[in-house]
């Protein structure tokens, strides 16, 4: 998510779930519906158990396309120490059980500066990136190659996750995947693996979720001498809980938790709904 990305940049961590991403973060409603469906999810963000932020993610998916928007801000005592906030959008097409990102844009702001990033893609290949103002070129970073910009997903589109037809929506088939993420500046893989199943209940959802472990692998764009990158690659305290949308083969992040260099951050849905829901509903 955007807020999570901001927090991790503050502790010099890698941009896992950037925008989340991971984040993120994000989700998609019914695929294959005759009309567009809208999913709205409200997330609460805590750091070491203390509420520090909120995020709202909404997505509109038509039979062959999608659009996702996310907004995040700090609250309470955190907002008194920093005025950081951010927003992001992503669009793309739906081809069978796969997605093809087309555009990604994010804006982050604090009391000192506002930065905007825009990225265009064609069938998973980056065709252009614009960052204003640009990142400090004096900081040594692992070069991003042209190969690193192919077969990727942006941080928001990364969490439009389809489960192949015939497979269970809760279980290993929901978790087991590697997400090749490029956020316009850094390229990393996020590997998810099935751990178990939990039953959760919140406003708008009551059902089982898949618990996935998450591992971060930096590829390029990160600082060459950054201790945060090593911290994240060694980090085994990362989980994503994925909830299914009934009547579809799509799962979305219900909860994200990870250890950062300043403590454990948790992003958890406390309210969500599909509107309109022509033939599908969330949960069981």
C-alpha positions in Angstrom: 0.0 0.0 0.0 1.0 3.6 -0.4 1.1 4.1 3.3 3.1 1.0 3.9 5.5 2.0 1.2 5.9 5.4 2.9 6.6 3.8 6.3 9.1 1.4 4.8 11.0 4.2 3.1 11.1 6.0 6.4 12.9 3.1 7.9 15.0 2.7 4.8 13.4 -0.6 3.9 12.8 -2.0 0.5 9.6 -1.0 -1.4 7.8 -4.2 -0.6 4.0 -3.7 -1.2 4.9 -0.4 -2.7 2.0 1.9 -3.2 0.6 -1.8 -1.0 1.2 -2.4 -2.2 1.9 -5.4 -1.5 0.6 -2.0 -1.0 -1.3 -2.4 -1.4 -3.1 -2.9 -1.1 -5.5 -4.1 -3.5 -8.0 -6.4 -4.9 -10.4 -7.0 -7.8 -14.1 -8.0 -7.9 -15.9 -10.4 -10.2 -14.2 -11.4 -13.5 -16.5 -12.6 -16.2 -19.5 -10.6 -15.0 -21.8 -9.2 -17.6 -21.4 -5.7 -16.1 -18.9 -3.8 -14.1 -18.6 -4.6 -10.4 -17.1 -2.3 -7.8 -15.2 -3.5 -4.8 -14.5 -1.1 -1.9 -12.2 -2.1 1.0 -11.3 -0.1 4.0 -8.1 -1.0 5.8 -6.8 -0.1 9.2 -3.0 0.2 9.6 -1.2 -0.4 12.9 2.5 -0.3 13.9 3.5 -2.3 17.0 -0.2 -2.5 17.8 -0.9 1.2 17.6 -3.3 2.7 15.0 -1.3 4.9 12.7 -3.2 5.0 9.4 -6.1 4.1 7.2 -6.4 3.1 3.5 -9.3 2.9 1.1 -9.0 0.6 -1.9 -11.6 0.5 -4.7 -11.7 -1.4 -7.9 -13.9 -1.6 -10.9 -13.6 -4.6 -13.1 -15.4 -5.1 -16.4 -15.3 -8.4 -18.5 -12.0 -7.3 -20.2 -10.5 -4.5 -18.1 -9.9 -3.3 -14.6 -9.2 0.0 -12.7 -7.9 0.1 -9.1 -7.6 3.2 -6.9 -6.0 3.4 -3.5 -5.7 6.3 -1.0 -3.9 6.2 2.4 -3.2 8.7 5.2 -1.7 8.8 8.7 -4.0 9.3 11.6 -3.8 10.1 15.3 -0.4 10.7 16.9 1.3 9.6 13.6 -0.4 12.4 11.7 0.9 14.9 14.3 4.5 13.8 13.6 4.1 13.6 9.8 1.5 14.8 7.3 2.4 12.0 4.8 -0.4 10.7 2.5 -0.6 9.1 -0.8 -2.7 7.9 -3.7 -2.3 5.4 -6.6 -4.2 4.2 -9.6 -3.7 1.2 -12.0 -5.5 0.1 -15.1 -5.2 -2.9 -17.4 -6.9 -5.6 -19.3 -8.2 -9.1 -18.2 -7.2 -12.0 -20.5 -8.5 -15.3 -19.3 -7.0 -15.9 -15.9 -4.2 -13.4 -16.5 -4.0 -9.6 -16.3 -2.0 -7.2 -18.6 -1.3 -3.9 -16.7 -1.5 -0.8 -18.9 -0.9 2.2 -16.6 0.2 2.9 -13.0 0.5 6.3 -11.3 1.2 7.2 -7.7 1.5 10.5 -5.8 3.1 10.7 -2.3 3.3 13.9 -0.3 4.6 15.2 3.1 5.3 18.6 4.5 8.5 18.9 2.5 7.8 17.5 -1.0 5.3 15.9 -3.3 6.5 13.2 -5.7 4.5 11.8 -8.7 5.4 8.7 -10.6 3.7 7.6 -13.9 4.4 4.3 -15.7 3.0 3.0 -19.0 3.1 -0.7 -19.9 2.3 -2.9 -22.9 1.5 -6.6 -22.2 3.7 -6.6 -19.1 6.5 -4.6 -20.6 7.3 -1.1 -19.4 7.2 1.4 -22.2 7.8 4.6 -20.2 8.4 5.9 -16.7 8.2 9.5 -15.5 9.2 10.5 -11.9 8.8 14.1 -10.7 11.0 15.1 -9.0 13.5 12.4 -9.8 15.2 10.4 -7.1 18.7 11.5 -6.0 21.0 10.2 -8.7 24.0 10.5 -6.4 22.8 7.5 -4.4 24.4 4.3 -5.8 21.8 1.8 -6.9 21.8 -1.5 -8.7 21.0 -0.6 -12.3 17.6 -1.5 -13.7 18.1 -3.3 -17.0 15.6 -3.5 -19.9 15.1 -7.2 -19.1 14.0 -6.1 -15.6 11.1 -4.2 -17.2 9.6 -7.1 -19.0 7.0 -9.6 -17.8 6.2 -7.5 -14.7 3.2 -6.2 -12.8 2.9 -2.8 -11.0 2.3 -2.8 -7.2 -1.4 -2.4 -7.5 -2.0 -4.9 -10.3 0.1 -7.4 -8.5 -2.8 -8.1 -6.2 -5.4 -8.8 -8.8 -4.9 -12.5 -8.2 -6.8 -15.1 -10.1 -7.0 -18.8 -9.1 -7.1 -21.2 -12.1 -10.5 -22.8 -12.7 -10.9 -26.1 -11.0 -8.7 -25.2 -8.1 -9.8 -24.3 -4.6 -10.1 -20.6 -3.7 -8.8 -21.3 -0.2 -5.6 -23.3 0.1 -2.3 -23.7 -1.7 -3.7 -22.8 -5.1 -4.5 -19.3 -3.8 -1.1 -18.7 -2.3 1.6 -20.4 -4.3 2.9 -17.8 -6.8 5.7 -15.4 -7.4 4.9 -11.8 -8.2 7.4 -10.0 -10.4 6.9 -6.4 -9.3 8.3 -3.2 -10.7 7.2 0.1 -9.1 8.9 2.4 -11.6 12.1 2.6 -9.7 12.8 -0.8 -8.1 12.3 -4.3 -9.3 11.7 -7.2 -6.9 10.1 -10.6 -6.6 7.6 -11.4 -3.9 7.2 -15.2 -3.4 4.0 -16.4 -1.7 3.7 -19.9 -0.2 0.7 -21.6 1.5 0.9 -21.8 5.3 -2.6 -22.7 6.5 -6.2 -21.5 6.7 -7.9 -19.2 9.1 -11.5 -18.2 9.7 -12.1 -14.4 9.9 -15.1 -12.2 10.4 -15.4 -8.5 9.8 -18.0 -6.1 8.4 -18.9 -7.5 4.9 -17.0 -10.7 5.2 -17.3 -13.9 7.2 -15.3 -16.9 6.0 -12.0 -18.7 5.5 -8.8 -17.1 4.2 -5.6 -18.6 3.0 -2.6 -17.7 5.0 0.5 -17.2 2.8 4.1 -16.6 3.9 5.9 -13.9 1.9 9.6 -13.6 1.0 11.2 -10.5 -0.6 13.9 -10.8 -3.2 15.6 -7.6 -4.5 16.5 -7.6 -8.2 17.4 -4.0 -9.2 16.9 -0.3 -8.4 17.7 -0.8 -4.7 20.6 0.9 -2.9 23.9 -1.0 -3.3 24.9 -0.4 0.3 21.5 -0.3 1.9 21.2 -2.4 5.0 17.4 -2.3 4.7 17.5 -4.5 1.5 19.4 -7.2 3.4 17.0 -6.9 6.3 14.0 -7.4 4.0 15.6 -10.4 2.1 16.3 -12.0 5.5 12.9 -11.2 6.8 10.8 -14.3 7.5 8.1 -12.4 9.5 5.9 -11.5 6.5 2.4 -12.9 5.8 -0.5 -12.2 3.5 -4.0 -13.5 4.1 -6.1 -13.9 1.0 -9.9 -14.0 0.9 -12.0 -15.3 -2.0 -14.9 -13.5 -3.6 -17.8 -16.0 -3.9 -18.8 -17.0 -7.4 -15.4 -15.9 -8.9 -11.9 -17.2 -9.2 -10.3 -14.1 -7.6 -8.7 -13.7 -4.2 -7.7 -10.5 -2.5 -5.5 -9.4 0.5 -7.5 -9.4 3.7 -4.5 -8.9 5.9 -0.8 -8.1 5.4 1.7 -8.2 8.3 5.4 -7.8 8.2 8.3 -6.9 10.5 10.0 -3.7 9.5 13.1 -2.0 11.0 10.8 0.0 13.3 8.4 -2.8 14.4 5.6 -5.0 13.1 3.2 -3.3 10.7 -0.3 -4.8 10.1 -2.8 -3.8 7.4 -6.1 -5.4 7.9 -9.5 -5.0 6.3 -12.2 -3.8 8.6 -14.9 -3.2 6.0 -15.6 -4.1 2.4 -18.4 -4.6 -0.1 -19.1 -5.3 -3.7 -21.5 -2.9 -5.4 -23.4 -3.7 -7.5 -23.2 -7.5 -7.1 -25.2 -8.8 -10.0 -24.6 -12.5 -9.3 -21.7 -12.7 -6.8 -21.3 -11.8 -3.1 -18.3 -11.6 -0.8 -17.8 -14.4 1.7 -20.0 -17.4 2.3 
